[in-house]
Amino acid sequence: MTRAAHVRHLASGKFAIHSLEDHLFSVAKLARLFAAQFDVFKKQPSDSAAWAELAGLWHDLGKYQPAFQKYIATVSGMEAHIEAPGRIKHAVAGAIHAAEVRGSYGRLLAYLIAGHHAGLPDWNPDEASGAALSQELKNERNTLTQALAGGVPSEIIAPDIVLPKPPIRKVEEVHGWLRMLFSCLVDADFLDTEAFMDDSRTALRGGYAGIPALCAAYQQHMATTFAVADTPVRKLRREILDACIAHAADAPGLFSMTVPTGGGKTLASLGFALHHAEYHAKTHGLRRIIYVIPYTSIIEQTADVFRDVFDGIDPAPVIEHHSNLEAENETAKSRIASENWDAPIVVTTNVQFFESLYAAKPSRCRKLHNIANSVVILDEAQLLPPEHLAPILDALRQLIEHHGVTVVLSTATQPELHKTRSDAFGRVQLQGLGDVRELAPDPARLYKELHRVDVTLPTSPEQRRSWEDIAGELSGLERVLCIVNRRDDAATLWGLLPAGTLHLSARMCGAHRAQVIAEIRRRLATGEPVRVVSTQLVEAGVDLDFPVVYRAMAGLDSIAQAAGRCNREGKLPGKGQVLVFNPPKPSPSGLLLLAEQAANNVLTGAIGEPLTPANYARYFDQFYGCLDHDKEGVLSLLNRDAAHGEIQFRTAAQRFRLIPDEGQRQILVGWGKGAELIELLKKIGPNRDLMRKLQRHSVTLYEYQWKKLLGSGDLKIHNDFIIQESEALYHPVLGLLPEVPDYAPKSLVV
């Protein structure tokens, strides 16, 4: 009798059966293959492979239940693959079996098996939704009893697989290792199921050019790019690039790349990564480059730079992965829209990368095993959320030590994340990453040679200026960028400036912002007048070059990033001008205010140029010194009872949010092609390509805002997505305005 894992209905009206035995053996084999990659850099057999194999062999034991076999005969196998209320539970059966026959090791396996559909569970009931593993193992024994009654073959129920000791040094690392094993299991499960259900989709996977071919394409591109080093800035960029590539043969591990803004960090870091991966491909198994950036607003810009490098290579080796736009209730159709990062070059965000490393959902964890043996470049490393730095650095440390990852901290304002910071009593406040190697040639000299601006600071923190005063100065300049700290401030100042002034903020959808940035560049290139008011989203990696930049008082790193948008190419006859001012009100309490205060402490009484590496070091010591770097207690949830095999995976995942959601939701807006895409969503439902396009047509609102607009009919819900209904809700310059505020210019008052 053939037991079915999945059923595929054929066009002829007949159906095909995916043998349960075939599925279990295939998933076990594939999961083992994935986990074996973890120890390639150690040049020894993997201690993780057997664990992943056994998890794969037992993950669907519950499908042997006669009730499940009867159920699957009546529905699509893909839909049956996802557990939901009213369906036959099957995931927990294998978890119970593992805990019963493999002791303490089996309990660890139980997390993976029980969670391969619903997500990694908590051991004890807590704030997270979903059943606790301790309860499931106790209360669902009947699922295993029924499965065994269904006739599980002996080679599956009692395989000859020895589990070695977990390849970690301390119990605090068990959660990271288990999550990587979980990734191996769920990706293997997805891929084997996909191969049966939709082999045409499987055929589209893989086939990418290898690192050597990409490295050759990069060298050819850069030979053209630097064919003429006709300015001092271009000469320094060439020197920086050469220095980075010279380190390619260095052993994998932790690197810093401390280069002033405008020094060509993006292409230089890519050059190091490609040459480093090529050099160590055989000895350490380096196989992938992951470029992690702070904001979705610049992800397409960076990906486009890389695509230009590899133009003509098919299939395109670069993929983007933004933050997810997901329906609340996962379906087979939306689930397959997730990605597993199997391309050689991935461009993603801090949110996507680090939240995945602490995630519980299969769809988010699926890609994690493909981070092993990669080069991870953290662009603008100073923008890693300081209140989550402890778990972030813990994850990076585990990737470096246990998964063969090289990490590059790339920034103009190096936060020195390698060093451990302690309080006045010697108690560790933040555990650093340890030994670091610098890629750039003499950063102190680079800062002097790339010094292209004069910075004017307020005489004191008390010297505050009105928006009308700032607007008067900006109105007298034809080419100027003003960066402020809040979206409300940007809207207020924009309303006081002459017609034609451009605006950038997160109230605009990504596609709208991209269009405005392109228009700014066009005006700069043609010499036309261009005034821009922006929030800080313009600072990280957006290549603009103004002669004058105004910056509302902020952290020293933000001031330095603003200065990087001024005289960027060094083409002015003299220095560019950066003017820092205190806005009418100080920053609201929280990180912005703490950063502002730390900058004032460092700059008050400082002699000479304010933007120096020494000042950055002092600034970050002060800024980090007044913070709790794990404010949600994520590491405690994962580690406090790990010695007893008790881990709160799901609650930790809910608490680890780099951007606190506070009930925030993404709103799909009709700007540009947004209306057309929304209509397509209504017609065909979510799929990967459509949702990636809609990410560029979304804006985030707080709960009180979107609920109010739902009540007024300006927004509507369609299949868990919130969609703009009223055309008046989206202003052509300022973006999505949930309400007309008191400060609004007359053009907004309808």
N, C-alpha and C positions, 0 to 999 in steps of 0.2 A: 504493500500500500504506500503510495506516494503522499507524503505530508507536504502541504503547500506553505511556503513563506509568503508568496505573493501570487496574485492572479492577474493576468493581462488579457483583456478582451480584444479579440481580433476583428478586423473589418468583415470577415466572413460570417461573423456571428458566433464563431467558436471561441475558445479561450486557451491560453497557454498557462502552464503551471510552473512556477519557480520552486523547485524542490527545496524543502527546508534543510535537508542535509547538505545539499550543494551550497546553499546560502551560508550556513554556519561555517563550513570549511573554507569557503572563499573569503568571508569576512575575517576569519581567524588568520588566514595566510596574509591578507593585505594589511591588517592591523599590525601583524608581526613585522612585515616589511617596513612599514612606516616607523615603528618604534626602534627598529634596528639602526635607523639613521642617527639616533640620539648619541650613540657612542662611537661613531665613525672617527671623530677627532681624537678619541682616546687610543685608537689603533688596537682595539680589543673587542671580543665578542660582546654583544649588547646584553646588559642585565635587565633591560626593559622589555625586550622582544617577547619573552615567554609570558610576561604579564599581559601584554596586549593580545597575544594569541589566545590565551585562556579566556579573556574577557570576550573576544570575538566568538569563541566556540560556544559560550554559554549565554550570550546576550538575548537570544530568542528561544530559550528553552520553553518558555510559557506558550509558545505557539504549538507545542505538541498536545495541548489540552484539546480533547474532542470538541468542546464547545467553541474553541477558537477555529478549528478546522471547519466546523459547520458554518460559522459566521463568515469566514473568508470566502467560502464558496458562493456567497451571495453578493459580495461587494468587490469594488476595485481593490487590487492589492496595494496600491499606493495609499489610498485612504485608510485601509486597514493597518497600514504601517505606522500610523500616528494614533496614539492612544487618546481617547477623549471620553467624557462622561457617556455612559451607556454602552461603551464598547468593552470587549473582553480584555481584562488586564493580562499582559503577558511578560512585561519587562522584569517584574519583581521576582518571578520564579527562579531565574538564573542567579539573581542576587542572593536569594535564600539558600540555594544549593551551594554557592561559593562560601558563604559564611559558615554553613554546616560542615563542609568537608575540608576546608582549607584554613580553618582557625582564624588567627588574627590577620594573616595575609588575605584570607577570603573576605574578611570584613572590608578591607580596602577595595578589593575587586567589586564588592557589592555596590559601592557608590557608582562605579562606572556602568555596571549592568542595569541597575535600577533606574539610572538617570538617562539612558541612551535615547529616550524619547522626550520625557518631561523635563530633563535637565538635572544636573548634579544636585542631590538633595541635601538638606540639613540632617544631622544626626538626631538632634532634639527639636521638638516643636518650638518655633520662634516666630518673629514678626513676618517672616516670609510665608507666602502661600504655598500650598502643596504639602503632601504627607511627609512626615519625618521618617528617615530610614529606620530608626530604632523601632518605630511603630509598625512599619511595613514588614520588617523581618519577623516581627512577632505575630501580626494579625493576618498575614496573607499566605500562611503556610499551605493553604488549600490549593493555591495556584500551582505550587510545585507538585503536590500530591497528584493533582489531575494531569499534569504534564507527564509525570513518570508513568501514570496509567496509560498514557497515549503511546508508550513504546519508544522511548528514547534509546537510540543505539548505544552500545557500551563504549564505543570509541569516542563518543561525544560526552556522555555523562561521566566517564571515568578515564580520561585521556592520560597518556604517559607524558605529562608535562611537569617538570620540576620548576618551582618558582625560586629564583635566587633572591638573596637579600636585596632590598631596594637600593639602587645606586645613588644614595644621598648621604650626606655627612651628618646631618642633624635633623631632628624631628620637625623643626620649623620649616623644612623644605618639602615635606611630604605633600602638602596641598598643591604646590606647583607641579611636582612630578605627576601626581594623579590627574591633574587637569590636562597635562600633555598626553598621558595615556588615553584619557577620555577622548581627546581630539583624534587620536589614531583610530579608536573604535568607531566613533560616529562618522568620520569621513569614509572609513572602509565600508560601513553599513550603507551610507548614502550612495557610494559609487557602485557597489555591487547591485543594489536595488535599481539604480538608474540604468545599469547595463542590461538588466532584464526588461525593465518597463519601457525604456526609450534608448535603444542602442544607437540611434542617430545622434542623440545628444552626447553619448559617450565618445562617439567618433570625432567630435569637435574638440575634445580635450587633448591637451599636450601638443606635441609636435613643435615646440618652441626651439629657436636657435639656442645653442649652448653658450656658456660664458665666454669661451675663446672667440667665437664669431662676434659677439656683442662688443668685446674688448677691441677687436680689430675695427669694427664700425666706429667705435668711439674715437680711436686714434686717427682715423681718416677724417672724421668730422672736426676734431680739434686742430688738425694740421691746417685745415681751411680757416677755422676761426682765428687762429693765431698766426696766420700767414704774414700779417703785417702788425707788429707791435708798435704802433705809431704814437702812443701817448704814454706818459709815465704810469698811468693807472693800468693800461693794458700790459705793460712790461712787468708790473708787479703781479698781475693775475697769472701771467705765464710762469713767473718764478714760484708762486704759490702752488700752481698745478704741478710743476716739476718736483717740488719738495714733497708733495703728497704722494705722488706716484713712486718716489724714491723709497717710501716706507712700505711699499706693497709686500715685500718679503718678510716684514716683521711678523712675529707670531701673533695669531689671533688673540683678541682680548679687548681691552678698553683703550680708546684713543680720544683725544680732544683735537678740535680744529678751531683755533682761535684766530679769526680773521676779521678785520674791520668790515663794516657794511660796504658793499661795492667791490669787495676783493675777489668775487667770483667763487663763492663757497659752493654754490649748487653744482656747477660742473666739475670743480676740483674734487669735491667729496665723491661724486659719481666716478671720477677717474680713479681715485684711490680704491673705491669699493670694487670696481671691475678688475683692476690689476691685482688687488689683494685676493679676490675670489679665484681668479685664474691661477695665480701662483700656488694657492693652497687647495685647489680643487681635488687633487689626488691625495695629498697628505692629510687634509682635514675635512674633506668633503664639502667645502663651501660651494653653494649652488644657487644662491638667490640674494637679491639686494632689495631691502625694504626701506623706503624713504618715508620718514614719519614727520609730518608738519603740523603746526599748531592749529591752523584755521582751515575750514572748508573753502574760505574765500580765495585761497591761493593754490588749492590742490590742482586745479585745472591748468594754471599757469606753469606749475612745476612739471606736471605730466606732459604738457605741450613741449616744454624744453627738451625733455627726454625723448619724446616721439620724434622731434626734429633730428636728434642724434641718430636714431635708429630708423630713419625714414627708408622705406623700401624693403625692410625685413618683414617677411610674412611667415606665420602670423605675427601681428604686432606684439612685441615682447613686454610692453608696458600696460599694466592694468591699474585703474583707480579704484579705491574703495572708500567711499564716504561713510559718514554715520548712517545708520539704517533708517529707512522709512518703512516701518513694519506695521502690519495689522496686529491688533491686540490678540486675536485668536488665530494661531498658526494653522494653515491648511497645507495639504500636499503641494498645491500650486504655488503658494507664497514661499513655502519652505525651500523648494528647489532653487529659488532665486538667490539663495545665499551662495557665497563664494568660498573656495578653499585655498586661495592664494597659490595656485600651482604654476603661475607665470614666473619668469626669471626676474622681473622687476615689478615691484608693487609700490604704488604711491598711495599713502593713506594718512590718516589724522591721528593725533594723540589720543583722541576719544576712542576711535575705533581700535587702535592698537592696544592701549593699556586696559580699557574696559574689557576687551576680549580676553586678556591675560588673567582677569579676575571674574570672568563670566561663568554662568552656570548653564545657560541655554546651549543645546547642541549646535544650533545654527551659528552661534557666535564663537563657540570653541572649536568648531570643525577645522579651521585653518591653522590652529596653533602648532601642530606638528611640523608644518611647513616653514615655521620660523627657525627651527633647528638648522644649524650649519648655514646661517645666512649672515650677511653684513647689514646691520641695522644702523641707519643714519638718523639721528635725532636732530632735525633742523630747528634752530632757535631754541636750544635746550633750556634757556633761562625761562621759557614760558611753560615749562612743566608745572602743573598746579602745586603750589608749595604745601597746601594742607593735605595733599595725598602723596607727598614725596617719599615717605617711609615705605609704603607698599610698592610704589613705582620703582624705587631703587632696589627693593628686595627682589622684584620680578626680573630686573635687568641683571642683577648679580647671579640669579639662578640660571638665566639664559647663557651668560658668559661661562659659568663654572661647569654646568651640566649638559649644555646643549650646543656647544661649539660655536656660539654666536660672537661675532665681533661687533662692538658698539662704538659709534663715533658721535661725540657730543660736539655739534657744529654750531657756532654762534660767534657774534662779535663781542658779546658781553658774557664771558664764561662764568657760570655760577659755581665752578669748582665742586662739582658733585662727587668727585673722587675722595674728598676729605671728610673725615668724621668730625661732627661738631658736638661739643659738650658744653654744659652750663658751668657756672662759676664754681660748682662743687664737684666738677669732674664727671657728672652723670651724662651719659650719651643722650643727646637730643635727636641726632640724625646720623645713622650709620652710613658712611660713604661707600663708594664703589671700590676703593682701593687704588692700586697702582695704575697710573695713566701715562700714556705717551702722546706727546704733542706732534701733530702733523705739520703745522705751519712753521715756516722758517723765521725764528726770532719774532714772536708776536709784538714785543715792545717796539722793535724797529718798524714793523709794518704800520703800527698806529701812527708813528711819527711821519712816515712817508705817505700814508694815505690820509693825512690830516688836511681836510679840504674845506672846513667850515670854522667860523668863529661863533662861539656860543655866548649869548647874553642871558644872564640869570636875574631873577628879581632881587632887589636889594635885601628883602627879608620875607619870611613866610606871611607876614601880616600885610604886605603890599598887594592888595587885591584890586582887580580891574573889572569894570563893567563890560558886558557884552557889547554895548553900544560903543564904548571906547575901542575895543578890539576891532569891531566891524568898521569903524572909521579908518583905522590904519590899514586894514586889509583892502578896503575900497580904493585906497590910493595906490595899490600895487597891481600890476597887470598879471603877474605870474607868481602865485603864492599858494602854499598848502598850509592849512591850519588843522591841527589834530587836537581833539578834545577827548574827555574821558567818558562821556555819557551820550547816549542817543538823544536824550532830551536837549542836551547842550548843543549838539550838532544841528538839530532842527531849529532851535532858538536863533543861533548865530546865522544859519542859512537865511532865515526870514528877514534878517537885518541887512543883508548884502545885496548888491545890484543884481538885476536880472541876468541870467546866464551863468550864475554861480552853480557849480556842481556839488553834489552831496553824496557821501558814502556812509552807510551804516548797516547794521544787521537787521534793520527794519525792511531793507530791500532784499528780495530773493537773490540767489547766487547769479542767475542769468542776468538780472538787472545790474548788479554790481559789476559783472564782467563787461557789460556794454559800456558802462560809465568809465571804467578803467581804460578801455580801449579808446574812448573819446578823449580822455585826459592825455593819453600818450600821443594821439594824433595831433592835438593842439600843441603839445610841447615840441613835437617834431617839426611842425610847420611854423613855429614862432608866434602862434596866435595867443591872445590873452586867455588866461585860464586861472580861475580862482576855485579852490576846492576846500570844502569843509568835510572832515572825516572823523570817525572814531578811530581807535587804535588798530582796527582791523587792517589798515593800510600799511602798518609798520612792518609786519613780519613777511618779508620776501616779495612784496609788491614793488617791482622795479620802476620807480618814478624818479625824475630828476628835476627838482625845482631850484631856482636861485635863492628863494627865501622860504623858510619853514617856520611857522609859529607852533609852539607846543604848550598846551596846558600842563601845569606842574604835575609830575607823576614820578614813578620809580625811575632810578637812574638808567636802567636798561631800556625803558620806554623812550626816555629822552635821547639816548644813543641811537635807538632804532629810527626815531624821527629824523635825527641828524643824517642818517643814511639815505634819506630821500632828498637831501640837499647837496647840490654840486656833486652828484654821484659819480659822474664820469670825469670830473676834474677839468672841465672845459671852460669854466669861467676865468676871466683875466685875473681875478683876485679870489678871495675866499667867499664861499656861500655864507648866508646869514641865518642862524638859528636863534630864535627869540623865545625864551621860556617865560611864561606869565602865570600868575596865580588867578584863576577864574573867580567870579563873584563869590562862590561858595566852595569850601573845601570838599574833597571827595567824600562820599558817604562812608560810614563806618564799615570796616572790613578790609579786604586785601588792598584795595586801591588807596585807602587812607594810610595803612601801614607802610605801603611802598613809598607814598609821598613823604611821610615822616622820616623814613630811613634815608631817602635821598636828601632831604633838607639837613639831616644830621651830618651827612658826609660832606655836603657841599658848603655848608655854613663855615666860613673862615678858611675854606680851601684855597690854596695858592696855585695859580697856573691853570693849565688846561683841565676842565672838569671831567672830560671823557677819556680817562686813562685806565689801563688794566688794574693799577693799584687801587683806584677809587671803586672799580667794580667789585673787587675782592672785599673791600671794607663794606660796601653797600650790601652785598649778599650775606655777609656775616651778621650784620645788624638786622636785615629783613628776616632771614631764616631764624634768627635767635629769639624772635618774639612769637613764634608760631608753634602750634601742635601739628606735627607732620603726619599724623594719622587720626584726624579729628573724628572719624566715624568708627574707629576701633576695628578696622578690617583685619589687621594682622592678629589681633587678639581673638577674634571669632574663629580664625583659621588655625591658630596655634595653641590656644590655652589648654585644650584637651586632646591634642593630636597624638600625644603619647599613648592614649587609650583608644585611638582610632575614631575619635569623636570630633567631627569637623562640621562647621556651619557654612557650607558652600553657598547655599542659596541666599541666605541673609547677607553674607559678605558681598555677594554680587549685587544685591539690591542697594547696599550702602556705598559701594565703590562707584561713585558717579563723579567724573571730573568736572562736569558742569551740573550743579544741583538742578534736578528737574522741577522740584517744587510745583508739581502739577502741570509743568509746561508741556505743550503739544506742538507739533509741527503742523502748520496750516498750508494747504496747497492753494496757491494763488494763480490767478488767470493772467498775470503779466506776460506779454509776448506770446509765446507758443503754449503758455501754461493752460489756457482755456481749452485748446485742442487736446492736450495731453490728459486733462481732467476728464473730458468727454470720452476719451479712449479708455481710461481707467473704469469709468462707469459701464462701458460696453463690454470689455473683455476681462476686467479684473486685473490684479497685480501680476506682473512678471518681472524678471530681473532687469531687462533692458528698459522697460517703461518706468520702473521705480527709480532707476539711476537717473533718467531724464527728469523725473519729477522732483528729485532732490534739488535740482537747480531752480525749481519753482516753488520753494517752500520757505516759510518764515515762522519763527518760534514765538508763541505768545504764552503768557502766564495763565494759570487756571482761571483766575477771576476775570481775565480779559476774554478768553475764548468762550467761557460759559455765558458771559453777558451777551456776547455777539450771537451765540446760538439762540439765546432767548429772544433777541430782536429779529432773528431771521437773516442777519447779515452773513452768517456761516451756517452750513448744514453738514450733517454726518452722512457719509456714504460708505458702507462696509468698513466701519472703524476708522476711516480717514475723514479728517475735518477739511472741508472745502469752502473756499470763498464763494459766496453767493451774490453779494452786492458789489457792483463795479466801483461804487464810490469809496469802498473801503481801502483801495490801493491808490495812493497818490503817485502821479507820474514821476516825481522827483524824490520824495521822502520815503516811498514804499508803503507798507501796511501800517495804517493808523487805526488802532482799535477804538480810539475816541479822539475828538478834537480838543486838545489841551488848551489851558488858559493862555499859554505863551504863543499860540499858533499865529503865524502871519495871516494877513487878510486873505491871501490866496487859498487858505485851507478852510476858511469859514464859509460854509455853504448855506 
